[in-house]
Protein backbone atom coordinates (compact mmCIF):
# COMPACT_ATOMS: atom_id res chain seq x y z
CA UNK A 1 0.00 0.00 0.00
CA UNK A 2 1.07 3.57 -0.62
CA UNK A 3 -0.51 7.00 -0.32
CA UNK A 4 -0.52 9.12 -3.48
CA UNK A 5 -0.22 12.89 -3.68
CA UNK A 6 0.13 15.40 -6.48
CA UNK A 7 1.03 19.03 -6.00
CA UNK A 8 0.17 21.66 -8.61
CA UNK A 9 0.19 19.09 -11.40
CA UNK A 10 -0.14 20.60 -14.86
CA UNK A 11 -0.05 19.07 -18.31
CA UNK A 12 -0.18 20.80 -21.66
CA UNK A 13 -0.17 19.43 -25.18
CA UNK A 14 1.11 22.30 -27.30
CA UNK A 15 -1.03 25.33 -26.49
CA UNK A 16 -3.78 23.23 -24.91
CA UNK A 17 -3.65 22.99 -21.14
CA UNK A 18 -5.32 19.70 -20.16
CA UNK A 19 -4.60 19.72 -16.41
CA UNK A 20 -4.62 23.04 -14.56
CA UNK A 21 -2.89 22.52 -11.25
CA UNK A 22 -4.23 19.29 -9.76
CA UNK A 23 -3.77 18.70 -6.02
CA UNK A 24 -4.62 15.07 -5.31
CA UNK A 25 -4.38 13.22 -1.99
CA UNK A 26 -5.28 9.53 -1.90
CA UNK A 27 -4.75 7.76 1.47
CA UNK A 28 -3.05 4.38 1.39
CA UNK A 29 -5.40 1.44 1.01
CA UNK A 30 -8.28 3.51 -0.32
CA UNK A 31 -10.20 3.15 -3.57
CA UNK A 32 -10.26 6.56 -5.26
CA UNK A 33 -12.30 7.27 -8.38
CA UNK A 34 -11.62 10.10 -10.82
CA UNK A 35 -14.90 10.87 -12.53
CA UNK A 36 -15.88 13.44 -15.10
CA UNK A 37 -17.01 13.89 -18.70
CA UNK A 38 -14.89 12.89 -21.67
CA UNK A 39 -12.04 15.34 -22.19
CA UNK A 40 -11.86 16.56 -18.59
CA UNK A 41 -8.28 15.28 -18.14
CA UNK A 42 -8.86 12.24 -15.91
CA UNK A 43 -7.08 9.71 -18.17
CA UNK A 44 -4.19 12.12 -18.68
CA UNK A 45 -3.87 12.40 -14.90
CA UNK A 46 -3.77 8.61 -14.58
CA UNK A 47 -1.08 8.36 -17.27
CA UNK A 48 1.00 10.94 -15.39
CA UNK A 49 0.73 8.82 -12.24
CA UNK A 50 1.84 5.75 -14.22
CA UNK A 51 4.75 7.61 -15.80
CA UNK A 52 3.39 7.16 -19.31
CA UNK A 53 3.29 10.95 -19.71
CA UNK A 54 5.56 13.59 -18.20
CA UNK A 55 4.10 16.52 -16.28
CA UNK A 56 4.56 20.02 -17.63
CA UNK A 57 4.71 21.27 -14.06
CA UNK A 58 4.14 19.94 -10.55
CA UNK A 59 5.12 17.02 -8.33
CA UNK A 60 3.97 13.40 -7.89
CA UNK A 61 4.60 11.69 -4.55
CA UNK A 62 4.18 7.99 -3.70
CA UNK A 63 4.46 7.43 0.05
CA UNK A 64 6.13 10.80 0.38
CA UNK A 65 8.77 9.95 -2.25
CA UNK A 66 9.05 12.23 -5.27
CA UNK A 67 8.56 9.96 -8.32
CA UNK A 68 7.86 12.74 -10.84
CA UNK A 69 10.91 11.90 -12.95
CA UNK A 70 10.78 8.11 -12.47
CA UNK A 71 10.30 5.82 -15.46
CA UNK A 72 7.15 3.63 -15.39
CA UNK A 73 9.15 0.50 -14.51
CA UNK A 74 10.54 2.20 -11.40
CA UNK A 75 7.16 3.26 -9.95
CA UNK A 76 5.87 -0.20 -8.96
CA UNK A 77 2.48 0.52 -10.51
CA UNK A 78 0.07 -1.99 -12.06
CA UNK A 79 -2.27 -0.58 -14.71
CA UNK A 80 -5.42 -2.03 -16.26
CA UNK A 81 -6.34 -0.47 -19.60
CA UNK A 82 -9.65 -0.03 -21.36
CA UNK A 83 -8.30 -1.99 -24.34
CA UNK A 84 -7.10 -4.94 -22.15
CA UNK A 85 -3.63 -4.72 -23.80
CA UNK A 86 -3.14 -8.50 -23.85
CA UNK A 87 -0.45 -10.17 -25.95
CA UNK A 88 -2.41 -12.01 -28.68
CA UNK A 89 0.32 -14.59 -29.34
CA UNK A 90 0.50 -15.64 -25.68
CA UNK A 91 -1.81 -17.92 -23.74
CA UNK A 92 -3.65 -16.65 -20.69
CA UNK A 93 -1.03 -18.31 -18.48
CA UNK A 94 1.81 -16.59 -20.32
CA UNK A 95 0.01 -13.24 -20.28
CA UNK A 96 -0.35 -13.49 -16.51
CA UNK A 97 3.28 -14.48 -16.03
CA UNK A 98 4.92 -12.11 -18.51
CA UNK A 99 5.45 -9.14 -16.19
CA UNK A 100 6.97 -11.35 -13.50
CA UNK A 101 9.32 -12.95 -16.03
CA UNK A 102 10.55 -9.51 -17.07
CA UNK A 103 11.38 -8.88 -13.41
CA UNK A 104 13.31 -12.18 -13.36
CA UNK A 105 11.05 -13.55 -10.63
CA UNK A 106 11.76 -17.15 -9.63
CA UNK A 107 9.76 -19.75 -11.59
CA UNK A 108 8.13 -21.29 -8.52
CA UNK A 109 6.91 -17.87 -7.35
CA UNK A 110 5.54 -17.13 -10.82
CA UNK A 111 3.64 -20.44 -10.88
CA UNK A 112 2.22 -19.85 -7.40
CA UNK A 113 1.02 -16.32 -8.16
CA UNK A 114 -0.48 -17.25 -11.54
CA UNK A 115 -2.31 -20.18 -9.97
CA UNK A 116 -3.63 -18.01 -7.15
CA UNK A 117 -4.80 -15.21 -9.47
CA UNK A 118 -6.44 -17.68 -11.86
CA UNK A 119 -8.35 -19.27 -8.98
CA UNK A 120 -9.53 -15.94 -7.59
CA UNK A 121 -10.69 -14.65 -10.99
CA UNK A 122 -12.16 -17.90 -12.30
CA UNK A 123 -9.56 -18.23 -15.05
CA UNK A 124 -8.37 -21.76 -14.29
CA UNK A 125 -10.21 -23.39 -17.25
CA UNK A 126 -8.86 -20.71 -19.60
CA UNK A 127 -5.13 -20.77 -18.83
CA UNK A 128 -4.15 -22.46 -22.11
CA UNK A 129 -6.40 -20.37 -24.34
CA UNK A 130 -5.33 -17.38 -26.42
CA UNK A 131 -7.01 -13.96 -26.04
CA UNK A 132 -8.86 -14.32 -29.35
CA UNK A 133 -10.79 -17.26 -27.84
CA UNK A 134 -12.00 -15.23 -24.85
CA UNK A 135 -15.05 -13.05 -24.32
CA UNK A 136 -14.69 -9.38 -23.40
CA UNK A 137 -15.31 -10.10 -19.74
CA UNK A 138 -12.75 -12.92 -19.70
CA UNK A 139 -10.14 -10.71 -21.35
CA UNK A 140 -10.72 -8.02 -18.76
CA UNK A 141 -10.26 -10.56 -15.98
CA UNK A 142 -6.95 -11.61 -17.52
CA UNK A 143 -5.89 -7.96 -17.59
CA UNK A 144 -6.84 -7.69 -13.90
CA UNK A 145 -4.97 -10.92 -13.14
CA UNK A 146 -1.84 -9.63 -14.81
CA UNK A 147 -1.96 -6.61 -12.49
CA UNK A 148 -2.72 -8.72 -9.40
CA UNK A 149 0.22 -11.13 -9.81
CA UNK A 150 2.68 -8.23 -9.68
CA UNK A 151 1.64 -7.40 -6.09
CA UNK A 152 2.16 -3.71 -6.83
CA UNK A 153 1.65 -1.04 -4.21
CA UNK A 154 -0.61 0.97 -6.52
CA UNK A 155 -3.29 -0.16 -9.00
CA UNK A 156 -4.47 2.16 -11.77
CA UNK A 157 -7.63 1.46 -13.79
CA UNK A 158 -8.30 3.43 -16.99
CA UNK A 159 -12.02 2.98 -17.83
CA UNK A 160 -11.64 -0.84 -17.76
CA UNK A 161 -15.35 -1.60 -18.23
CA UNK A 162 -16.13 0.60 -21.22
CA UNK A 163 -16.04 -2.28 -23.71
CA UNK A 164 -18.35 -4.58 -21.75
CA UNK A 165 -22.11 -5.01 -22.00
CA UNK A 166 -24.19 -3.64 -19.06
CA UNK A 167 -24.74 -6.95 -17.24
CA UNK A 168 -21.07 -7.90 -17.48
CA UNK A 169 -20.00 -4.45 -16.35
CA UNK A 170 -21.85 -4.95 -13.09
CA UNK A 171 -20.25 -8.34 -12.53
CA UNK A 172 -16.69 -7.20 -13.30
CA UNK A 173 -17.19 -4.04 -11.24
CA UNK A 174 -17.94 -6.21 -8.22
CA UNK A 175 -14.87 -8.33 -9.01
CA UNK A 176 -12.64 -5.25 -9.09
CA UNK A 177 -13.87 -4.04 -5.72
CA UNK A 178 -13.53 -7.52 -4.19
CA UNK A 179 -9.91 -7.79 -5.34
CA UNK A 180 -9.11 -4.33 -4.01
CA UNK A 181 -10.48 -5.26 -0.59
CA UNK A 182 -8.72 -8.63 -0.65
CA UNK A 183 -5.31 -7.20 -1.59
CA UNK A 184 -5.56 -4.12 0.62
CA UNK A 185 -3.95 -2.12 -2.16
CA UNK A 186 -4.32 1.53 -3.08
CA UNK A 187 -6.44 1.86 -6.21
CA UNK A 188 -7.17 4.81 -8.50
CA UNK A 189 -9.93 4.27 -11.04
CA UNK A 190 -10.92 6.49 -13.96
CA UNK A 191 -14.44 6.52 -15.40
CA UNK A 192 -16.98 8.84 -17.00
CA UNK A 193 -19.78 6.63 -15.66
CA UNK A 194 -21.04 8.19 -12.43
CA UNK A 195 -22.85 4.96 -11.43
CA UNK A 196 -19.49 3.15 -11.48
CA UNK A 197 -17.98 6.00 -9.52
CA UNK A 198 -20.69 6.01 -6.84
CA UNK A 199 -20.64 2.24 -6.31
CA UNK A 200 -16.86 1.72 -6.27
CA UNK A 201 -15.33 4.73 -4.56
CA UNK A 202 -14.21 5.34 -1.03
CA UNK A 203 -13.11 8.75 -2.22
CA UNK A 204 -14.53 10.58 -5.22
CA UNK A 205 -12.70 13.24 -7.26
CA UNK A 206 -15.03 15.07 -9.67
CA UNK A 207 -13.14 16.69 -12.56
CA UNK A 208 -14.19 19.19 -15.18
CA UNK A 209 -12.04 21.00 -17.75
CA UNK A 210 -8.77 20.01 -16.11
CA UNK A 211 -9.70 21.01 -12.57
CA UNK A 212 -10.96 19.15 -9.50
CA UNK A 213 -14.44 20.46 -8.71
CA UNK A 214 -15.04 18.50 -5.50
CA UNK A 215 -13.53 15.76 -3.34
CA UNK A 216 -15.41 13.59 -0.85
CA UNK A 217 -17.15 10.31 -0.26
CA UNK A 218 -19.80 9.43 -2.85
CA UNK A 219 -22.59 10.25 -0.40
CA UNK A 220 -21.01 13.58 0.58
CA UNK A 221 -20.68 14.64 -3.05
CA UNK A 222 -24.23 13.50 -3.84
CA UNK A 223 -25.83 15.14 -0.80
CA UNK A 224 -23.80 18.35 -0.74
CA UNK A 225 -22.52 19.21 -4.25
CA UNK A 226 -20.11 22.12 -4.42
CA UNK A 227 -21.62 23.60 -7.57
CA UNK A 228 -24.10 23.12 -10.35
CA UNK A 229 -21.72 21.02 -12.46
CA UNK A 230 -21.18 18.47 -9.68
CA UNK A 231 -24.88 18.42 -8.83
CA UNK A 232 -25.79 17.70 -12.45
CA UNK A 233 -23.07 15.13 -13.08
CA UNK A 234 -23.40 13.00 -9.94
CA UNK A 235 -26.73 11.23 -9.56
CA UNK A 236 -29.00 9.26 -11.88
CA UNK A 237 -31.31 10.52 -13.28
CA UNK A 238 -29.53 13.86 -13.32
CA UNK A 239 -30.68 16.72 -11.15
CA UNK A 240 -33.33 19.06 -12.59
CA UNK A 241 -32.34 22.71 -12.93
CA UNK A 242 -34.82 25.57 -13.13
CA UNK A 243 -33.17 28.86 -14.06
CA UNK A 244 -34.39 32.37 -13.44
CA UNK A 245 -36.06 31.73 -10.05
CA UNK A 246 -36.10 34.39 -7.36
CA UNK A 247 -35.80 34.24 -3.59
CA UNK A 248 -38.64 36.03 -1.80
CA UNK A 249 -38.10 39.41 -0.16
CA UNK A 250 -38.02 37.82 3.30
CA UNK A 251 -35.57 35.08 2.23
CA UNK A 252 -37.93 32.38 3.47
CA UNK A 253 -39.05 30.99 0.11
CA UNK A 254 -38.12 30.77 -3.55
CA UNK A 255 -40.49 31.46 -6.44
CA UNK A 256 -40.51 28.58 -8.95
CA UNK A 257 -42.90 28.50 -11.92
CA UNK A 258 -44.96 31.19 -10.17
CA UNK A 259 -45.22 29.06 -7.04
CA UNK A 260 -43.76 29.85 -3.62
CA UNK A 261 -41.64 26.98 -2.28
CA UNK A 262 -40.53 27.37 1.35
CA UNK A 263 -36.80 27.30 2.10
CA UNK A 264 -36.01 25.32 5.24
CA UNK A 265 -33.49 26.66 7.78
CA UNK A 266 -29.96 25.70 6.76
CA UNK A 267 -26.81 25.85 8.85
CA UNK A 268 -24.74 28.78 7.65
CA UNK A 269 -27.47 30.14 5.37
CA UNK A 270 -28.38 33.76 6.00
CA UNK A 271 -31.85 34.51 4.55
CA UNK A 272 -31.09 38.23 4.41
CA UNK A 273 -28.20 37.63 1.99
CA UNK A 274 -30.42 35.65 -0.38
CA UNK A 275 -33.48 37.88 -0.20
CA UNK A 276 -34.61 39.01 -3.65
CA UNK A 277 -31.73 37.22 -5.35
CA UNK A 278 -32.09 35.53 -8.73
CA UNK A 279 -31.04 31.89 -8.45
CA UNK A 280 -31.08 28.55 -10.20
CA UNK A 281 -33.11 25.95 -8.34
CA UNK A 282 -31.99 22.32 -8.38
CA UNK A 283 -34.00 19.29 -7.33
CA UNK A 284 -33.34 15.59 -7.86
CA UNK A 285 -36.03 13.53 -9.64
CA UNK A 286 -36.34 11.19 -6.66
CA UNK A 287 -37.07 14.11 -4.32
CA UNK A 288 -40.31 14.99 -6.11
CA UNK A 289 -43.75 13.45 -5.71
CA UNK A 290 -47.11 13.75 -7.44
CA UNK A 291 -49.73 15.50 -5.27
CA UNK A 292 -53.17 17.06 -5.44
CA UNK A 293 -53.40 20.79 -6.05
CA UNK A 294 -51.27 22.61 -3.50
CA UNK A 295 -50.01 26.12 -2.97
CA UNK A 296 -46.49 24.75 -2.48
CA UNK A 297 -46.41 22.42 -5.49
CA UNK A 298 -45.36 23.26 -9.04
CA UNK A 299 -47.12 22.23 -12.27
CA UNK A 300 -45.51 19.48 -14.34
CA UNK A 301 -46.52 18.35 -17.82
CA UNK A 302 -45.20 14.86 -18.69
CA UNK A 303 -44.42 14.03 -22.31
CA UNK A 304 -42.35 10.81 -22.33
CA UNK A 305 -42.56 7.99 -19.79
CA UNK A 306 -39.70 5.55 -19.25
CA UNK A 307 -40.95 2.51 -17.37
CA UNK A 308 -38.19 0.83 -15.36
CA UNK A 309 -39.96 -1.96 -13.51
CA UNK A 310 -41.47 -0.50 -10.32
CA UNK A 311 -40.37 3.03 -11.20
CA UNK A 312 -41.23 5.47 -13.97
CA UNK A 313 -39.03 8.34 -15.12
CA UNK A 314 -41.42 10.96 -16.44
CA UNK A 315 -39.80 13.48 -18.78
CA UNK A 316 -41.68 16.72 -19.19
CA UNK A 317 -41.72 20.42 -18.37
CA UNK A 318 -41.96 22.62 -15.29
CA UNK A 319 -43.39 25.68 -16.98
CA UNK A 320 -40.78 26.47 -19.64
CA UNK A 321 -38.09 24.20 -18.19
CA UNK A 322 -37.51 20.56 -19.07
CA UNK A 323 -37.03 18.01 -16.31
CA UNK A 324 -37.58 14.51 -14.98
CA UNK A 325 -39.71 13.18 -12.13
CA UNK A 326 -39.10 9.68 -10.72
CA UNK A 327 -42.34 8.16 -9.45
CA UNK A 328 -43.86 4.78 -8.64
CA UNK A 329 -45.12 2.91 -11.71
CA UNK A 330 -48.58 2.50 -10.20
CA UNK A 331 -49.22 6.25 -10.04
CA UNK A 332 -51.41 7.62 -12.86
CA UNK A 333 -49.76 10.46 -14.76
CA UNK A 334 -52.28 12.78 -16.34
CA UNK A 335 -51.33 15.30 -18.98
CA UNK A 336 -50.83 17.86 -16.26
CA UNK A 337 -50.03 17.15 -12.61
CA UNK A 338 -48.73 18.97 -9.55
CA UNK A 339 -45.35 18.05 -8.11
CA UNK A 340 -44.28 18.51 -4.52
CA UNK A 341 -40.61 19.12 -3.76
CA UNK A 342 -39.16 18.03 -0.44
CA UNK A 343 -38.08 21.37 1.09
CA UNK A 344 -34.97 19.89 2.69
CA UNK A 345 -33.86 18.56 -0.70
CA UNK A 346 -34.08 21.82 -2.61
CA UNK A 347 -30.75 23.26 -3.84
CA UNK A 348 -29.95 26.84 -4.77
CA UNK A 349 -27.14 27.80 -7.15
CA UNK A 350 -25.70 31.18 -8.06
CA UNK A 351 -27.15 32.06 -11.44
CA UNK A 352 -23.85 33.47 -12.73
CA UNK A 353 -21.13 31.27 -11.20
CA UNK A 354 -23.03 28.02 -10.55
CA UNK A 355 -21.69 27.85 -6.97
CA UNK A 356 -23.98 26.24 -4.39
CA UNK A 357 -25.70 28.77 -2.13
CA UNK A 358 -25.78 27.37 1.38
C-alpha positions as CSV (number, residue, x, y, z in Angstrom):
1,X,0.0,0.0,0.0
2,X,1.1,3.6,-0.6
3,X,-0.5,7.0,-0.3
4,X,-0.5,9.1,-3.5
5,X,-0.2,12.9,-3.7
6,X,0.1,15.4,-6.5
7,X,1.0,19.0,-6.0
8,X,0.2,21.7,-8.6
9,X,0.2,19.1,-11.4
10,X,-0.1,20.6,-14.9
11,X,0.0,19.1,-18.3
12,X,-0.2,20.8,-21.7
13,X,-0.2,19.4,-25.2
14,X,1.1,22.3,-27.3
15,X,-1.0,25.3,-26.5
16,X,-3.8,23.2,-24.9
17,X,-3.6,23.0,-21.1
18,X,-5.3,19.7,-20.2
19,X,-4.6,19.7,-16.4
20,X,-4.6,23.0,-14.6
21,X,-2.9,22.5,-11.3
22,X,-4.2,19.3,-9.8
23,X,-3.8,18.7,-6.0
24,X,-4.6,15.1,-5.3
25,X,-4.4,13.2,-2.0
26,X,-5.3,9.5,-1.9
27,X,-4.7,7.8,1.5
28,X,-3.1,4.4,1.4
29,X,-5.4,1.4,1.0
30,X,-8.3,3.5,-0.3
31,X,-10.2,3.2,-3.6
32,X,-10.3,6.6,-5.3
33,X,-12.3,7.3,-8.4
34,X,-11.6,10.1,-10.8
35,X,-14.9,10.9,-12.5
36,X,-15.9,13.4,-15.1
37,X,-17.0,13.9,-18.7
38,X,-14.9,12.9,-21.7
39,X,-12.0,15.3,-22.2
40,X,-11.9,16.6,-18.6
41,X,-8.3,15.3,-18.1
42,X,-8.9,12.2,-15.9
43,X,-7.1,9.7,-18.2
44,X,-4.2,12.1,-18.7
45,X,-3.9,12.4,-14.9
46,X,-3.8,8.6,-14.6
47,X,-1.1,8.4,-17.3
48,X,1.0,10.9,-15.4
49,X,0.7,8.8,-12.2
50,X,1.8,5.8,-14.2
51,X,4.8,7.6,-15.8
52,X,3.4,7.2,-19.3
53,X,3.3,11.0,-19.7
54,X,5.6,13.6,-18.2
55,X,4.1,16.5,-16.3
56,X,4.6,20.0,-17.6
57,X,4.7,21.3,-14.1
58,X,4.1,19.9,-10.6
59,X,5.1,17.0,-8.3
60,X,4.0,13.4,-7.9
61,X,4.6,11.7,-4.5
62,X,4.2,8.0,-3.7
63,X,4.5,7.4,0.0
64,X,6.1,10.8,0.4
65,X,8.8,9.9,-2.2
66,X,9.1,12.2,-5.3
67,X,8.6,10.0,-8.3
68,X,7.9,12.7,-10.8
69,X,10.9,11.9,-12.9
70,X,10.8,8.1,-12.5
71,X,10.3,5.8,-15.5
72,X,7.2,3.6,-15.4
73,X,9.1,0.5,-14.5
74,X,10.5,2.2,-11.4
75,X,7.2,3.3,-9.9
76,X,5.9,-0.2,-9.0
77,X,2.5,0.5,-10.5
78,X,0.1,-2.0,-12.1
79,X,-2.3,-0.6,-14.7
80,X,-5.4,-2.0,-16.3
81,X,-6.3,-0.5,-19.6
82,X,-9.7,0.0,-21.4
83,X,-8.3,-2.0,-24.3
84,X,-7.1,-4.9,-22.2
85,X,-3.6,-4.7,-23.8
86,X,-3.1,-8.5,-23.8
87,X,-0.4,-10.2,-26.0
88,X,-2.4,-12.0,-28.7
89,X,0.3,-14.6,-29.3
90,X,0.5,-15.6,-25.7
91,X,-1.8,-17.9,-23.7
92,X,-3.7,-16.7,-20.7
93,X,-1.0,-18.3,-18.5
94,X,1.8,-16.6,-20.3
95,X,0.0,-13.2,-20.3
96,X,-0.4,-13.5,-16.5
97,X,3.3,-14.5,-16.0
98,X,4.9,-12.1,-18.5
99,X,5.4,-9.1,-16.2
100,X,7.0,-11.3,-13.5
101,X,9.3,-12.9,-16.0
102,X,10.5,-9.5,-17.1
103,X,11.4,-8.9,-13.4
104,X,13.3,-12.2,-13.4
105,X,11.0,-13.6,-10.6
106,X,11.8,-17.2,-9.6
107,X,9.8,-19.8,-11.6
108,X,8.1,-21.3,-8.5
109,X,6.9,-17.9,-7.3
110,X,5.5,-17.1,-10.8
111,X,3.6,-20.4,-10.9
112,X,2.2,-19.9,-7.4
113,X,1.0,-16.3,-8.2
114,X,-0.5,-17.2,-11.5
115,X,-2.3,-20.2,-10.0
116,X,-3.6,-18.0,-7.2
117,X,-4.8,-15.2,-9.5
118,X,-6.4,-17.7,-11.9
119,X,-8.4,-19.3,-9.0
120,X,-9.5,-15.9,-7.6
121,X,-10.7,-14.7,-11.0
122,X,-12.2,-17.9,-12.3
123,X,-9.6,-18.2,-15.0
124,X,-8.4,-21.8,-14.3
125,X,-10.2,-23.4,-17.3
126,X,-8.9,-20.7,-19.6
127,X,-5.1,-20.8,-18.8
128,X,-4.2,-22.5,-22.1
129,X,-6.4,-20.4,-24.3
130,X,-5.3,-17.4,-26.4
131,X,-7.0,-14.0,-26.0
132,X,-8.9,-14.3,-29.3
133,X,-10.8,-17.3,-27.8
134,X,-12.0,-15.2,-24.8
135,X,-15.1,-13.1,-24.3
136,X,-14.7,-9.4,-23.4
137,X,-15.3,-10.1,-19.7
138,X,-12.8,-12.9,-19.7
139,X,-10.1,-10.7,-21.3
140,X,-10.7,-8.0,-18.8
141,X,-10.3,-10.6,-16.0
142,X,-7.0,-11.6,-17.5
143,X,-5.9,-8.0,-17.6
144,X,-6.8,-7.7,-13.9
145,X,-5.0,-10.9,-13.1
146,X,-1.8,-9.6,-14.8
147,X,-2.0,-6.6,-12.5
148,X,-2.7,-8.7,-9.4
149,X,0.2,-11.1,-9.8
150,X,2.7,-8.2,-9.7
151,X,1.6,-7.4,-6.1
152,X,2.2,-3.7,-6.8
153,X,1.7,-1.0,-4.2
154,X,-0.6,1.0,-6.5
155,X,-3.3,-0.2,-9.0
156,X,-4.5,2.2,-11.8
157,X,-7.6,1.5,-13.8
158,X,-8.3,3.4,-17.0
159,X,-12.0,3.0,-17.8
160,X,-11.6,-0.8,-17.8
161,X,-15.3,-1.6,-18.2
162,X,-16.1,0.6,-21.2
163,X,-16.0,-2.3,-23.7
164,X,-18.4,-4.6,-21.8
165,X,-22.1,-5.0,-22.0
166,X,-24.2,-3.6,-19.1
167,X,-24.7,-7.0,-17.2
168,X,-21.1,-7.9,-17.5
169,X,-20.0,-4.4,-16.3
170,X,-21.8,-4.9,-13.1
171,X,-20.2,-8.3,-12.5
172,X,-16.7,-7.2,-13.3
173,X,-17.2,-4.0,-11.2
174,X,-17.9,-6.2,-8.2
175,X,-14.9,-8.3,-9.0
176,X,-12.6,-5.3,-9.1
177,X,-13.9,-4.0,-5.7
178,X,-13.5,-7.5,-4.2
179,X,-9.9,-7.8,-5.3
180,X,-9.1,-4.3,-4.0
181,X,-10.5,-5.3,-0.6
182,X,-8.7,-8.6,-0.7
183,X,-5.3,-7.2,-1.6
184,X,-5.6,-4.1,0.6
185,X,-4.0,-2.1,-2.2
186,X,-4.3,1.5,-3.1
187,X,-6.4,1.9,-6.2
188,X,-7.2,4.8,-8.5
189,X,-9.9,4.3,-11.0
190,X,-10.9,6.5,-14.0
191,X,-14.4,6.5,-15.4
192,X,-17.0,8.8,-17.0
193,X,-19.8,6.6,-15.7
194,X,-21.0,8.2,-12.4
195,X,-22.8,5.0,-11.4
196,X,-19.5,3.1,-11.5
197,X,-18.0,6.0,-9.5
198,X,-20.7,6.0,-6.8
199,X,-20.6,2.2,-6.3
200,X,-16.9,1.7,-6.3
201,X,-15.3,4.7,-4.6
202,X,-14.2,5.3,-1.0
203,X,-13.1,8.8,-2.2
204,X,-14.5,10.6,-5.2
205,X,-12.7,13.2,-7.3
206,X,-15.0,15.1,-9.7
207,X,-13.1,16.7,-12.6
208,X,-14.2,19.2,-15.2
209,X,-12.0,21.0,-17.7
210,X,-8.8,20.0,-16.1
211,X,-9.7,21.0,-12.6
212,X,-11.0,19.2,-9.5
213,X,-14.4,20.5,-8.7
214,X,-15.0,18.5,-5.5
215,X,-13.5,15.8,-3.3
216,X,-15.4,13.6,-0.9
217,X,-17.1,10.3,-0.3
218,X,-19.8,9.4,-2.9
219,X,-22.6,10.3,-0.4
220,X,-21.0,13.6,0.6
221,X,-20.7,14.6,-3.0
222,X,-24.2,13.5,-3.8
223,X,-25.8,15.1,-0.8
224,X,-23.8,18.4,-0.7
225,X,-22.5,19.2,-4.3
226,X,-20.1,22.1,-4.4
227,X,-21.6,23.6,-7.6
228,X,-24.1,23.1,-10.4
229,X,-21.7,21.0,-12.5
230,X,-21.2,18.5,-9.7
231,X,-24.9,18.4,-8.8
232,X,-25.8,17.7,-12.4
233,X,-23.1,15.1,-13.1
234,X,-23.4,13.0,-9.9
235,X,-26.7,11.2,-9.6
236,X,-29.0,9.3,-11.9
237,X,-31.3,10.5,-13.3
238,X,-29.5,13.9,-13.3
239,X,-30.7,16.7,-11.1
240,X,-33.3,19.1,-12.6
241,X,-32.3,22.7,-12.9
242,X,-34.8,25.6,-13.1
243,X,-33.2,28.9,-14.1
244,X,-34.4,32.4,-13.4
245,X,-36.1,31.7,-10.1
246,X,-36.1,34.4,-7.4
247,X,-35.8,34.2,-3.6
248,X,-38.6,36.0,-1.8
249,X,-38.1,39.4,-0.2
250,X,-38.0,37.8,3.3
251,X,-35.6,35.1,2.2
252,X,-37.9,32.4,3.5
253,X,-39.0,31.0,0.1
254,X,-38.1,30.8,-3.6
255,X,-40.5,31.5,-6.4
256,X,-40.5,28.6,-9.0
257,X,-42.9,28.5,-11.9
258,X,-45.0,31.2,-10.2
259,X,-45.2,29.1,-7.0
260,X,-43.8,29.8,-3.6
261,X,-41.6,27.0,-2.3
262,X,-40.5,27.4,1.4
263,X,-36.8,27.3,2.1
264,X,-36.0,25.3,5.2
265,X,-33.5,26.7,7.8
266,X,-30.0,25.7,6.8
267,X,-26.8,25.8,8.9
268,X,-24.7,28.8,7.7
269,X,-27.5,30.1,5.4
270,X,-28.4,33.8,6.0
271,X,-31.8,34.5,4.5
272,X,-31.1,38.2,4.4
273,X,-28.2,37.6,2.0
274,X,-30.4,35.7,-0.4
275,X,-33.5,37.9,-0.2
276,X,-34.6,39.0,-3.6
277,X,-31.7,37.2,-5.3
278,X,-32.1,35.5,-8.7
279,X,-31.0,31.9,-8.5
280,X,-31.1,28.5,-10.2
281,X,-33.1,25.9,-8.3
282,X,-32.0,22.3,-8.4
283,X,-34.0,19.3,-7.3
284,X,-33.3,15.6,-7.9
285,X,-36.0,13.5,-9.6
286,X,-36.3,11.2,-6.7
287,X,-37.1,14.1,-4.3
288,X,-40.3,15.0,-6.1
289,X,-43.8,13.5,-5.7
290,X,-47.1,13.7,-7.4
291,X,-49.7,15.5,-5.3
292,X,-53.2,17.1,-5.4
293,X,-53.4,20.8,-6.1
294,X,-51.3,22.6,-3.5
295,X,-50.0,26.1,-3.0
296,X,-46.5,24.8,-2.5
297,X,-46.4,22.4,-5.5
298,X,-45.4,23.3,-9.0
299,X,-47.1,22.2,-12.3
300,X,-45.5,19.5,-14.3
301,X,-46.5,18.3,-17.8
302,X,-45.2,14.9,-18.7
303,X,-44.4,14.0,-22.3
304,X,-42.4,10.8,-22.3
305,X,-42.6,8.0,-19.8
306,X,-39.7,5.6,-19.2
307,X,-40.9,2.5,-17.4
308,X,-38.2,0.8,-15.4
309,X,-40.0,-2.0,-13.5
310,X,-41.5,-0.5,-10.3
311,X,-40.4,3.0,-11.2
312,X,-41.2,5.5,-14.0
313,X,-39.0,8.3,-15.1
314,X,-41.4,11.0,-16.4
315,X,-39.8,13.5,-18.8
316,X,-41.7,16.7,-19.2
317,X,-41.7,20.4,-18.4
318,X,-42.0,22.6,-15.3
319,X,-43.4,25.7,-17.0
320,X,-40.8,26.5,-19.6
321,X,-38.1,24.2,-18.2
322,X,-37.5,20.6,-19.1
323,X,-37.0,18.0,-16.3
324,X,-37.6,14.5,-15.0
325,X,-39.7,13.2,-12.1
326,X,-39.1,9.7,-10.7
327,X,-42.3,8.2,-9.4
328,X,-43.9,4.8,-8.6
329,X,-45.1,2.9,-11.7
330,X,-48.6,2.5,-10.2
331,X,-49.2,6.2,-10.0
332,X,-51.4,7.6,-12.9
333,X,-49.8,10.5,-14.8
334,X,-52.3,12.8,-16.3
335,X,-51.3,15.3,-19.0
336,X,-50.8,17.9,-16.3
337,X,-50.0,17.2,-12.6
338,X,-48.7,19.0,-9.6
339,X,-45.4,18.0,-8.1
340,X,-44.3,18.5,-4.5
341,X,-40.6,19.1,-3.8
342,X,-39.2,18.0,-0.4
343,X,-38.1,21.4,1.1
344,X,-35.0,19.9,2.7
345,X,-33.9,18.6,-0.7
346,X,-34.1,21.8,-2.6
347,X,-30.8,23.3,-3.8
348,X,-29.9,26.8,-4.8
349,X,-27.1,27.8,-7.2
350,X,-25.7,31.2,-8.1
351,X,-27.2,32.1,-11.4
352,X,-23.9,33.5,-12.7
353,X,-21.1,31.3,-11.2
354,X,-23.0,28.0,-10.6
355,X,-21.7,27.9,-7.0
356,X,-24.0,26.2,-4.4
357,X,-25.7,28.8,-2.1
358,X,-25.8,27.4,1.4
